[in-house]
Amino acid sequence: MANLESGETKLHISEFEFGVALDDCVKTIRELEAMEHVTIRIDGAENLPMLRADRRMVDQMLLNLVLNAVKFSPQGGDVLVSPEYDGEGDFCLSVTDAGSGMSPQQVAAAFEMFQTTDQGVSDSAPGYRIGLAGDDSNDRRTWRQY
């Protein structure tokens, strides 16, 4: 994120199908053999409009979110990825897993930039140990992964 803010990272904006990016993400995770203990389901990826964004950044965000959900899911668990578009310009991505969840203190820490929570997961588990940051603009809760 710091590289983007400093101008060191240039965005490469293009139009692409979000459903294709999501499918590519799941295929990548399968190739990493990171999801052998869980099932990833995608619900609602059809009939989405074209997304105009930096595909590399979107791919990285998807990998971060889905790998994190896989990492914290128990053996035999499910990860559900549900993209939604309201038709008025707002896009929402929900990633739900069967993990044990987080305490209110862990949630507060997770949504501070550059903070992580310790949930007893090995450092060798797949995924990135990165924090999340929130933005309370427009009377909505928008969460961005960094």
C-alpha positions, 0 to 999 in steps of 0.5 A, spaced: 500 500 500 505 504 501 508 503 494 501 505 491 501 511 495 508 513 494 507 513 486 512 507 486 507 502 484 503 504 477 496 502 476 494 498 470 487 499 469 483 495 465 476 492 464 475 484 466 470 479 468 470 479 476 467 472 475 473 470 471 478 473 476 475 469 482 475 462 478 482 464 477 484 465 484 480 458 486 484 455 481 491 458 483 489 456 490 488 449 488 494 449 485 498 451 491 494 445 494 492 450 500 485 448 500 485 440 500 482 440 507 476 445 505 471 446 499 471 453 496 464 455 493 462 461 489 455 464 489 453 469 485 459 471 480 454 470 474 451 476 471 456 481 474 458 487 470 465 488 467 470 491 473 474 496 471 480 496 476 487 493 476 487 486 475 493 484 479 491 488 485 484 485 484 487 478 484 492 479 490 486 482 494 482 475 492 488 471 494 489 474 500 482 474 502 480 467 500 487 464 502 485 467 509 479 464 509 482 457 507 487 457 513 482 458 518 477 453 516 477 446 520 478 440 516 472 439 512 469 446 512 466 450 507 469 457 504 463 461 501 465 467 496 459 471 494 460 477 490 454 482 489 453 488 485 447 493 487 446 496 480 448 503 482 455 502 482 456 499 489 460 492 489 460 487 495 465 481 496 463 477 502 468 471 504 465 466 509 469 461 512 467 455 518 473 458 522 472 459 530 471 467 528 475 472 532 473 476 539 472 483 539 479 485 541 482 481 535 477 484 530 479 491 533 486 489 532 485 486 525 482 492 522 488 496 524 493 497 518 499 493 519 496 489 525 495 481 525 491 477 530 494 471 533 489 465 532 494 459 534 495 458 526 502 456 524 506 461 521 507 456 515 500 456 514 498 458 507 496 466 506 499 472 508 499 475 515 497 482 514 492 487 517 485 489 514 483 497 514 476 500 514 473 506 511 467 509 514 465 514 509 458 514 506 455 511 512 457 504 510 462 500 513 467 498 507 473 494 509 479 494 504 485 488 505 492 491 505 
